[in-house]
Each structure stands twice: as C-alpha cells, then as structure tokens.
Amino acid sequence: QVQYVESGGASVPPGGSLRLSCVTSGFDFNSAAMNWYRQAPAKEREFVGTITPTYGVTQYSTSVKGRFTLSRDDAKKTVYLQMNNLKPDDTAVYFCMSPSVKPVTWGQGTQVTVAS
C-alpha cells in the first residue's frame, strides 16, 4: 500500500524558514522521482518541485525557485523540502507524491502558514 506522510508544517512570519519531510512506503522509492505540490485555500493544487532518483536532479516552479530546495534520503525513503524566505503567498497545504507510482495516492499534507 502506497503511503505518504508529510510533516514539518507550522506558522511562521514572512522571511522565515521551514523544512518539510515526507516519509514514504509501499513502492520502490530509490527508483522514483518525487514531487512536492501545494494547495492554497480556494485554489487548485499546484506543482512546487521535483527531484529525480539516483542523481537527485531538481526542478522548481518559477514562484519558489531560488527559495526552496528539494533533497532526498534513499535510506530513509524520505524526501525533504527546505523553504527559505517564506512569503504569505506560500501559505498552503503541502503534499508529496511520486508521479510514476499508480494508482495516484495523496497523503494528508502538512499546513504551512506565513503571516505576521
């Protein structure tokens, strides 16, 4: 059974930092690309970034590039999202997921709130 368990969300002021974690199970993590997504209130879920297996090549959405960093620990089957210089527009529930694993499954997400 495929599972994603996200954690690390919190309420922080603008300019703050957070590190999100996503522990996975039920599939071959070492061979899977991993994505982070986010969904703000009343908005559609949007892509944040991706990291490839083996070499850990990353790509990011324009809105987070230069501020967010994806990394992975294959031994722990965990993917991370380091978020720096957070802005109010980053407020959302954050999810991880592997696009190559079927059926598509989502975890519960972790809430990030950026406010003064």
N, C-alpha and C positions, 0 to 999 in steps of 0.2 A: 504494500500500500504506500503510495507516494505521499509524503508529508513535508510541509514547510512550516517551520516555527520561527517567526520573526520576533525580535526583541530589541530593546535599547531605546525605544522612543521616549520622549519626555517633552516638557515645556521649557523652552529656552528663550532668552532675549535675542533680538537681532544682533548678528555678528557672532553668535555663539557657535559651538561645535557639538556634534553628536556622532557616535559610532553605532550603527545598527548591525545586528547579527541575524543570520538566517541559518538555522540548523536543518539539514535535510535528511531524509531517509527514504528507502523504498526504490531507489534507482541507482545506476552507476554514475555517481557524482563525478568521479575523476574524468569521465569521458563527455561530460555535459557542459555546454555553455550555460551560464547563469545570468539572468536578468533581474534588475530591480525596476519596479513600477511604483507609481503613487497615484492616489485618488483624493482630490480635494472635495470638500462639500459641494454638491450640485454640479460636479464636473465629471467628465469621463476619465477612466483610468488612463494614465499616460506613461510612456516609456521613459526611464531615467538613465539607464546604462546597462552595458553587458560586458561580460568577461569570458574569454574563451577557455577551454580546457588546455592542459599541457603548458602552454607558454603564457597564459594569463594576459592576452592582449585585450585592451579595454576600448570601449567607445561610449560616448556620453551624448545626451541631448544637449542642445545649444543652451538651454536655460540653466544647466548645472555644470557645464564644462568649466574646468579651472577651479571649481569649489568642491566638487565631490570626487571621491576616489573609491573604485571597487577593488577588492582583493579577495583571495580565496585561500583556504587551508584544506587541501585534499584529505589529509589525515583525519581531520575533524568533520569532513563533509559539510563545511560551513563557508558561507560567503558573507563578506562584510561590505558595508557602505559607510565610508568616512565622509562626514558632511561638515564643511567649514564655512565660515562667513554666511551663516544661515540668514535668510530673508523671510519676511512674513508670507511671501508667495510660495515658500517651501512647505507651508502648513498643509498636511495631508496624512492619510494613512499609507504607509509604505509596505509593499509586498515584494517577495522574491518569487522566482519561478524559472524553471528550465523550459525553453520553448521547444525542445526536442523530445520532451517526455509527454507521452499520451496515456490516458486522456488528460486534458488540461485540468490542473488542480490548483487551488489557491489556499494559502494559509489564512490565518485570522488578521494578519497585518499588525503593524505597530504604529501608534499615533505619534506624530511629530507636530508640535505646536510652536510657532515662532511669534512671540508677542512681547511687547514691553511690559 
